[in-house]
Amino acid sequence: MLLALAALALAPSSALAGTEIVEDAPDTVVEEPPPADMERSGKKRGGGRRGGQGERPPEGGPHGEGRHGPGGEGGRPDHLWAHIRPVGLAQVWVTAWDMDEDAVADASGYGDPEDDVGFKLKRFRLGLAGEEKGLDWALVVGLTAPYDGFDEEDGSIEIVDAHVGYRWKGLGVKVGRDEVPFSRDRMISSGEQTFTERGMIAEHIAPGRDLGASVWGERWGAKVTLGVFNSGGDIFGDDNLGKTFLGRVEYSRGDADVYETWGGSRKLSYGLGVGGFMTDDVSTATQAVGADLILRVAGLTVLVDAALADVSPTNSDLAVPGVWAQTTRRGLTGQIGYGLGAFEPAVKVSLYEDSSVGGYTTLLGGVVWHGGMDDRGRDRVRIGAGYVLRMEESAIANDSVRLWAQVRP
């Protein structure tokens, strides 16, 4: 017996592989800290490139579970429900102070939400999304408040996202309703927007969500996307023969997600995109080009988005055109922010000029707190406060102080 115990004690560790220890192990295990780039700032949630374009993080999907997550080695069985996740978002604005105290109506202008002191439900989203073996899909409903007095959004409940995509060996296809890939500021999810608001380019030059199809290919960090979308109909049909034809070329490098502005890697990451689209609507024809750049390093994020569009009236006898003469629209959006622990101070400036209406500038400055972190380093809660400065050709006193909050699963 003693010889057997001695032989067991001297046996190499490999000989004990698979042996189950019944007694409590002594508390001598030391957990080594993760490398610097794998701290909260280094947890990738989008594989370096994201934004509804078919890109997803490797080995674990959008939840970032890795090989041992749901459906992976060491996780739950590989079945469809293991890859389905809830999608939810609620954004509320509070206008704490408004320079315009007119009791009848606020001044209307690009970037001016025309809000008096009080609360506003900016966005609400609810749905499901999933990904498995190259296939990804989403079905999300929700409502969105109008961006400003020129926005056609009526705030009704609608299908926000309804698409199916498939990727295989660097090639992909997507069909359904989704963001039209033109402006990076537009393609950054509203849930990842620091101020829960995009610049004027994203709202008044870039196409919004629409129904269509796109194909893309990527290699060595470069990506080319071609797509065709409706030009004025809803998801159940189109009301004219015109379409939106689009092309976009991107290049990205680094570990951080180049379609969000907080978190990411300490190392340098960047994304560059250029593209253009042509739209033949019922009574207008639009041609536009744009370029965007994002740089991220050690908590610092710099975003630049520029676009130029030419809009001409056509077939005005069929419908009231959006413009009555050839109109040039151009703009520039810039944002700079820095992550200080859970806080993100940032400034966003949006310049926009419409040759038929005038020029507008909006500057947002404030700070956002990120809380309710999950095990992937993703924030469930964002609370922010800032000052909104609006400068228009006609001097109108309509600055405001805004608070905002966001909650998501």
matplotlib code that plots the C-alpha trace (Angstrom):
import matplotlib.pyplot as plt

x = [0.0, 2.8, 4.6, 1.5, 1.1, 4.7, 4.4, 1.4, 3.1, 6.1, 4.1, 4.3, 1.4, 0.5, -0.3, -3.0, -4.8, -8.5, -8.3, -11.2, -10.1, -12.8, -11.3, -11.1, -8.0, -5.9, -6.4, -3.0, -4.1, -2.8, -4.6, -2.3, -3.6, -4.6, -2.3, -2.9, -4.6, -7.2, -8.5, -11.9, -10.4, -9.2, -12.3, -13.4, -17.1, -17.0, -13.9, -12.4, -14.9, -18.7, -21.7, -24.3, -22.0, -21.8, -18.6, -18.7, -16.1, -14.5, -15.3, -18.1, -20.3, -21.5, -21.5, -17.8, -18.0, -15.1, -14.6, -16.0, -19.2, -22.7, -22.4, -18.7, -16.3, -17.1, -20.4, -24.0, -25.0, -24.6, -28.2, -30.1, -31.4, -27.8, -27.1, -30.1, -29.8, -32.3, -32.0, -33.3, -32.6, -34.3, -33.0, -34.5, -33.6, -34.2, -34.0, -32.9, -32.7, -33.7, -32.6, -35.7, -38.5, -41.2, -44.4, -45.8, -43.0, -39.3, -37.3, -36.9, -33.5, -31.2, -30.0, -32.6, -35.0, -37.4, -37.7, -38.8, -37.8, -39.0, -38.6, -38.4, -38.3, -35.6, -35.5, -36.9, -35.9, -37.0, -36.3, -34.1, -30.9, -28.8, -25.7, -24.6, -22.0, -21.7, -25.4, -26.6, -30.1, -32.1, -35.7, -36.2, -39.1, -39.1, -39.8, -37.6, -38.3, -37.8, -34.2, -35.3, -38.0, -36.9, -37.1, -39.8, -39.8, -43.2, -42.3, -44.5, -43.7, -42.0, -39.7, -36.3, -34.2, -35.2, -32.3, -30.6, -26.9, -24.4, -20.6, -18.2, -14.4, -14.3, -17.5, -20.9, -24.4, -27.2, -30.9, -33.6, -34.0, -30.8, -28.6, -27.5, -23.6, -22.5, -21.5, -19.6, -21.4, -24.6, -23.4, -22.4, -25.3, -27.4, -26.7, -23.0, -23.4, -21.8, -24.5, -27.2, -27.3, -25.6, -24.4, -26.4, -24.6, -25.9, -29.4, -29.7, -27.2, -26.7, -29.5, -31.3, -32.5, -34.0, -34.9, -32.5, -29.6, -25.8, -22.8, -19.3, -15.8, -12.9, -9.3, -6.2, -8.2, -9.8, -13.5, -15.7, -19.5, -22.0, -25.7, -29.1, -32.0, -35.4, -35.6, -38.8, -41.0, -41.6, -40.6, -43.7, -43.0, -41.6, -43.7, -41.5, -39.1, -36.1, -33.5, -30.4, -27.2, -24.3, -20.6, -18.2, -14.5, -13.1, -9.8, -9.3, -6.5, -6.1, -8.0, -10.5, -14.0, -14.0, -17.8, -17.9, -16.2, -15.6, -13.6, -11.4, -7.6, -4.7, -3.0, -3.6, -6.7, -8.1, -10.7, -11.0, -13.9, -14.9, -18.0, -20.9, -24.5, -27.0, -30.7, -33.5, -36.6, -40.1, -39.3, -35.6, -32.3, -29.4, -25.7, -23.4, -19.8, -18.4, -15.3, -14.8, -12.0, -11.8, -8.6, -8.5, -5.6, -5.2, -8.7, -8.6, -11.1, -11.2, -14.0, -14.3, -17.1, -17.6, -20.1, -21.1, -24.4, -26.1, -30.0, -32.0, -35.8, -37.3, -40.9, -42.3, -45.7, -45.9, -45.0, -43.9, -40.1, -37.8, -36.1, -37.3, -33.8, -30.5, -29.2, -25.8, -25.6, -22.3, -21.2, -18.5, -18.9, -16.0, -15.9, -13.1, -13.5, -11.3, -12.1, -11.2, -12.2, -16.0, -16.3, -16.1, -15.7, -16.3, -17.0, -18.9, -19.2, -21.5, -21.3, -23.9, -24.7, -27.7, -27.4, -31.2, -31.8, -28.5, -25.8, -26.0, -23.5, -24.2, -21.7, -22.3, -19.9, -20.4, -19.5, -20.9, -20.8, -20.8, -22.1, -23.8, -20.8, -21.4, -18.7, -17.7, -16.9, -20.0, -22.0, -25.7, -26.3, -25.1, -25.9, -24.7, -25.0, -23.9, -24.4, -25.9, -24.7, -26.5, -25.3, -27.4, -27.3, -30.3, -29.4, -31.8, -31.3, -31.9, -29.0, -29.9, -28.6, -29.4, -29.3, -29.7, -29.8, -29.7, -30.4, -30.0, -29.7]
y = [0.0, 2.4, 1.5, 2.3, 5.7, 6.5, 5.6, 7.8, 10.7, 10.5, 10.0, 12.8, 15.2, 13.8, 10.5, 12.1, 13.7, 13.1, 12.3, 13.9, 15.5, 15.1, 17.1, 20.9, 22.2, 24.6, 28.2, 28.6, 29.2, 32.6, 34.1, 36.1, 39.5, 39.8, 41.7, 45.4, 45.1, 42.7, 45.0, 46.7, 48.9, 45.8, 43.7, 43.5, 43.5, 43.8, 42.1, 45.5, 46.3, 46.5, 48.5, 46.2, 45.2, 41.5, 41.7, 39.8, 38.9, 35.5, 32.4, 33.6, 36.0, 39.4, 38.4, 37.8, 34.5, 33.0, 29.3, 28.3, 30.4, 29.3, 26.8, 26.6, 24.1, 23.6, 25.6, 24.6, 22.3, 23.8, 24.6, 27.5, 29.0, 29.2, 31.9, 34.1, 37.2, 39.9, 43.4, 46.3, 50.0, 52.9, 56.5, 59.4, 63.1, 65.8, 69.4, 71.0, 74.5, 76.1, 79.5, 79.9, 80.7, 81.5, 80.1, 79.3, 77.4, 77.0, 78.1, 75.4, 74.6, 71.8, 70.1, 71.9, 69.4, 72.2, 70.9, 73.0, 72.1, 68.5, 64.9, 63.2, 59.6, 59.7, 56.0, 52.7, 49.3, 45.7, 42.5, 39.5, 38.9, 35.8, 34.4, 30.9, 29.4, 32.5, 33.3, 36.4, 37.9, 40.5, 41.5, 44.7, 47.1, 50.5, 54.2, 57.2, 60.9, 63.4, 64.7, 68.4, 70.5, 69.3, 65.6, 63.5, 61.0, 60.9, 58.9, 56.0, 52.4, 50.7, 47.8, 49.2, 46.2, 43.1, 41.5, 38.2, 38.0, 35.3, 35.4, 32.8, 33.1, 36.9, 37.2, 38.2, 39.1, 40.8, 41.2, 43.1, 46.4, 47.9, 51.0, 52.0, 51.9, 55.4, 57.6, 56.2, 58.5, 57.1, 53.5, 53.7, 52.3, 54.8, 52.8, 53.5, 57.2, 59.2, 61.9, 59.6, 61.9, 61.9, 64.8, 66.6, 64.8, 61.5, 62.8, 65.1, 63.7, 60.0, 57.7, 56.3, 52.7, 51.2, 47.9, 46.4, 44.0, 44.4, 42.2, 42.7, 41.2, 41.8, 40.8, 42.1, 44.7, 46.1, 45.8, 46.7, 46.9, 47.3, 47.7, 48.6, 49.9, 51.4, 55.1, 56.0, 53.1, 51.1, 47.6, 46.1, 47.7, 50.7, 53.7, 54.5, 53.0, 54.8, 53.1, 54.0, 52.5, 52.6, 51.7, 51.9, 51.0, 50.7, 49.8, 49.2, 48.0, 47.3, 45.6, 48.2, 48.4, 51.2, 51.6, 52.8, 55.5, 54.1, 51.1, 49.2, 48.6, 50.6, 50.0, 52.2, 51.2, 53.1, 52.9, 54.8, 54.8, 56.4, 56.0, 57.4, 56.8, 57.8, 58.1, 58.5, 59.3, 60.3, 64.0, 64.4, 63.0, 62.9, 62.2, 62.2, 61.3, 61.0, 60.1, 59.3, 58.4, 57.2, 56.9, 55.2, 54.7, 54.5, 55.7, 58.6, 58.6, 61.0, 60.7, 62.8, 62.4, 64.6, 64.5, 66.5, 66.0, 67.5, 67.4, 68.3, 68.4, 66.0, 65.2, 67.9, 67.3, 63.8, 64.9, 67.9, 67.8, 68.1, 71.0, 73.5, 74.2, 72.4, 72.3, 71.6, 70.1, 69.7, 69.1, 68.0, 66.2, 65.8, 64.2, 63.8, 61.9, 60.3, 57.4, 58.1, 55.0, 54.9, 58.5, 59.8, 63.5, 64.4, 67.2, 66.8, 69.5, 69.3, 71.8, 71.8, 74.0, 73.9, 76.3, 76.9, 77.1, 78.3, 77.2, 75.7, 74.6, 72.6, 71.9, 69.4, 69.2, 67.0, 63.9, 60.4, 57.8, 54.2, 51.7, 48.4, 46.6, 43.0, 40.2, 41.3, 44.9, 46.2, 48.9, 48.5, 52.0, 55.4, 58.7, 62.0, 65.7, 68.5, 71.9, 72.2, 75.3, 76.2, 78.8, 79.7, 82.4, 84.0, 84.8, 82.7, 82.1, 78.4, 76.8, 74.3, 72.1, 68.5, 65.4, 61.9, 58.3, 55.0, 51.4, 48.2, 44.5]
z = [0.0, 0.9, -2.3, -4.3, -2.7, -3.2, -6.9, -7.2, -5.6, -7.9, -11.1, -13.7, -14.0, -17.4, -15.8, -13.8, -16.8, -16.5, -12.7, -10.8, -7.5, -4.9, -2.1, -2.1, -3.7, -1.7, -2.5, -4.2, -7.8, -9.0, -11.9, -14.2, -15.3, -19.0, -21.3, -21.5, -24.9, -23.5, -20.8, -21.2, -23.9, -25.8, -25.9, -29.5, -30.1, -33.9, -35.1, -36.1, -38.7, -38.2, -39.2, -40.8, -43.7, -43.1, -40.9, -37.7, -35.1, -35.7, -33.5, -31.4, -33.3, -32.1, -28.5, -28.6, -26.7, -28.5, -29.1, -25.8, -26.0, -27.1, -30.0, -29.6, -28.2, -24.5, -24.7, -25.3, -28.1, -31.6, -32.4, -33.8, -30.5, -29.2, -31.8, -31.3, -29.3, -28.2, -29.7, -27.7, -27.4, -25.6, -25.9, -24.0, -24.4, -21.7, -22.8, -19.5, -20.9, -24.2, -25.4, -27.5, -25.1, -27.7, -26.4, -29.9, -31.8, -31.9, -34.9, -37.5, -39.0, -39.8, -36.7, -34.6, -32.9, -32.0, -28.4, -25.5, -21.9, -21.2, -22.2, -25.6, -26.7, -29.3, -30.3, -29.3, -30.8, -30.1, -32.0, -32.6, -34.4, -35.0, -36.7, -37.5, -39.9, -42.1, -42.0, -40.1, -39.9, -38.0, -37.5, -35.5, -35.1, -33.5, -33.7, -34.3, -33.5, -36.3, -36.6, -37.2, -38.9, -42.4, -41.5, -43.1, -40.2, -38.6, -35.4, -36.3, -35.4, -38.3, -39.3, -38.7, -39.8, -41.7, -43.5, -44.2, -45.1, -45.9, -46.0, -47.4, -47.9, -48.0, -50.1, -48.9, -49.9, -48.0, -48.9, -47.0, -45.2, -43.6, -43.6, -47.1, -46.8, -47.7, -44.7, -41.7, -39.4, -40.7, -40.6, -36.9, -35.0, -33.1, -30.0, -30.5, -31.1, -28.3, -28.4, -29.6, -32.7, -36.0, -38.0, -40.7, -43.6, -42.3, -42.2, -45.2, -47.8, -47.0, -47.9, -44.8, -44.3, -47.4, -49.0, -51.4, -52.0, -51.8, -52.5, -51.1, -51.1, -48.7, -48.5, -46.8, -44.9, -48.1, -48.9, -51.9, -51.7, -54.5, -53.9, -55.4, -53.2, -53.6, -54.1, -52.5, -51.7, -48.5, -47.7, -49.4, -52.8, -54.6, -55.9, -58.9, -61.4, -60.0, -57.8, -55.7, -57.1, -54.7, -54.5, -51.6, -51.0, -47.5, -45.9, -42.2, -40.0, -36.3, -33.5, -32.5, -34.0, -36.6, -36.4, -32.8, -30.8, -27.3, -26.1, -28.5, -28.4, -27.1, -30.4, -33.5, -35.5, -38.4, -41.2, -44.5, -46.8, -50.1, -52.2, -54.2, -55.1, -57.8, -57.1, -59.6, -57.6, -58.7, -59.2, -58.3, -59.4, -57.0, -57.4, -54.4, -53.4, -49.9, -47.9, -44.2, -41.8, -38.3, -36.1, -32.8, -30.4, -26.6, -25.9, -28.4, -31.3, -34.2, -36.8, -40.0, -42.6, -45.7, -48.6, -51.7, -53.5, -56.5, -56.6, -59.7, -60.2, -62.7, -63.7, -61.5, -63.1, -61.4, -57.9, -55.9, -56.2, -53.1, -54.9, -57.5, -59.0, -59.2, -55.7, -54.2, -50.8, -49.0, -45.5, -43.0, -39.7, -37.2, -33.8, -31.3, -28.0, -25.4, -23.0, -19.4, -17.6, -17.8, -19.0, -22.6, -23.1, -26.7, -29.2, -32.4, -35.1, -38.1, -40.9, -43.7, -46.6, -49.0, -51.9, -51.9, -48.1, -46.5, -44.2, -40.8, -38.1, -35.0, -32.3, -29.5, -26.5, -23.5, -21.6, -21.5, -18.7, -19.7, -17.1, -16.6, -18.2, -19.3, -19.3, -22.8, -21.8, -23.6, -21.8, -21.2, -19.9, -21.2, -19.6, -21.0, -20.7, -23.0, -24.7, -28.2, -30.0, -33.3, -35.7, -38.8, -41.4, -39.9, -36.3, -34.2, -30.5, -30.2, -28.2, -25.6, -22.8, -23.3, -21.1, -22.6, -21.4, -23.2, -22.1, -24.0, -23.2]

ax = plt.figure().add_subplot(projection="3d")
ax.plot(x, y, z, "-o")
ax.set_aspect("equal")
plt.show()
